[in-house]
């Protein structure tokens, strides 16, 4: 629930490359609401999931800040555009207009990076 999704990957990459954590802020708000609901059922153990979120998101952020090819404007634009479309899919899911499996679309981020580097 917390570690699978476009917002986690796109937000961490945006934070690491451009220093823009706004997507992670929105994700943390959504995760906070979900954790309140889960904590009422499963108890205090839900709070320990924050440790795994910190490790995974922090690792992606640090890795993306060190990879210099991710910081070129072409690659940043490709990641931002692709991530925006994935987040649009999340919004459509939240509004229950249609079910879009955004987790299955995550490889599009890798294709966007390769496409920006090649073309």
C-alpha positions as CSV (number, residue, x, y, z in Angstrom):
1,X,0.0,0.0,0.0
2,X,2.7,2.5,1.0
3,X,5.6,1.4,-1.2
4,X,3.8,0.5,-4.4
5,X,2.8,3.3,-6.7
6,X,3.7,6.0,-9.1
7,X,3.7,8.8,-6.5
8,X,6.4,7.1,-4.5
9,X,8.8,6.7,-7.4
10,X,8.0,9.9,-9.2
11,X,8.1,12.0,-6.0
12,X,11.4,10.5,-4.9
13,X,13.0,11.1,-8.3
14,X,11.7,14.7,-8.4
15,X,13.0,15.3,-4.9
16,X,16.4,13.9,-5.7
17,X,16.9,15.6,-9.0
18,X,15.0,18.9,-8.8
19,X,14.7,19.3,-5.1
20,X,10.9,19.4,-5.3
21,X,9.3,17.3,-2.6
22,X,5.7,18.4,-3.3
23,X,4.6,15.1,-4.7
24,X,6.0,13.3,-1.6
25,X,4.0,15.8,0.6
26,X,0.8,14.9,-1.2
27,X,1.6,11.2,-0.9
28,X,2.4,11.5,2.8
29,X,-1.0,13.1,3.3
30,X,-2.8,10.2,1.5
31,X,-0.7,7.6,3.3
32,X,-1.5,9.3,6.6
33,X,-5.2,9.0,6.1
34,X,-4.8,5.4,5.0
35,X,-2.7,4.6,8.1
36,X,-5.3,6.1,10.4
37,X,-7.9,3.7,9.0
38,X,-5.5,0.8,9.1
39,X,-4.3,1.5,12.6
40,X,-7.9,1.4,13.9
41,X,-8.0,-2.2,12.7
42,X,-4.5,-3.5,13.0
43,X,-3.2,-1.4,15.9
44,X,0.1,0.3,16.5
45,X,2.1,-2.0,14.2
46,X,1.0,0.2,11.3
47,X,3.3,2.9,12.6
48,X,6.3,0.7,11.9
49,X,5.6,0.8,8.2
50,X,7.0,4.3,8.3
51,X,10.5,2.8,8.7
52,X,10.2,0.9,5.4
53,X,8.8,3.9,3.6
54,X,11.7,6.1,4.9
55,X,14.3,3.5,3.8
56,X,12.9,3.0,0.3
57,X,12.0,6.6,-0.5
58,X,15.2,7.8,0.9
59,X,17.2,5.3,-1.1
60,X,15.5,6.3,-4.4
61,X,16.0,10.0,-3.6
62,X,19.7,9.6,-2.8
63,X,20.2,7.4,-5.8
64,X,18.5,9.8,-8.2
65,X,20.5,12.7,-6.7
66,X,23.8,10.9,-7.5
67,X,22.9,9.8,-11.1
68,X,23.9,12.7,-13.2
69,X,22.1,11.6,-16.4
70,X,18.8,12.0,-14.5
71,X,19.5,15.7,-14.0
72,X,19.6,16.8,-17.7
73,X,16.6,18.9,-18.7
74,X,15.4,16.4,-21.3
75,X,15.3,13.5,-18.9
76,X,13.7,15.6,-16.2
77,X,11.0,16.8,-18.6
78,X,10.3,13.2,-19.7
79,X,10.1,11.9,-16.1
80,X,7.8,14.8,-15.1
81,X,5.5,14.3,-18.1
82,X,5.3,10.5,-17.6
83,X,4.9,10.9,-13.9
84,X,2.2,13.4,-14.4
85,X,0.2,11.0,-16.5
86,X,0.7,8.3,-13.9
87,X,-0.5,10.6,-11.2
88,X,-3.5,11.5,-13.4
89,X,-4.3,7.8,-13.4
90,X,-4.2,7.8,-9.6
91,X,-6.6,10.7,-9.6
92,X,-9.0,8.8,-11.9
93,X,-8.8,5.8,-9.6
94,X,-9.5,8.0,-6.5
95,X,-12.6,9.5,-8.2
96,X,-13.7,6.0,-9.1
97,X,-14.2,7.0,-12.8
98,X,-12.3,4.0,-14.1
99,X,-9.9,1.5,-12.7
100,X,-6.4,2.1,-14.0
101,X,-3.6,-0.1,-12.8
102,X,-0.9,2.5,-12.4
103,X,1.5,0.0,-10.9
104,X,1.6,-1.9,-14.2
105,X,2.5,1.4,-15.9
106,X,5.6,2.1,-13.8
107,X,8.0,0.7,-16.5
108,X,6.9,3.7,-18.6
109,X,9.3,5.8,-16.4
110,X,12.3,3.7,-17.5
111,X,11.1,4.0,-21.1
112,X,10.8,7.7,-20.8
113,X,14.4,8.0,-19.5
114,X,15.8,5.8,-22.2
115,X,13.7,7.7,-24.9
116,X,15.0,11.1,-23.6
117,X,18.6,9.9,-23.6
118,X,18.4,8.3,-27.1
119,X,16.4,11.0,-28.9
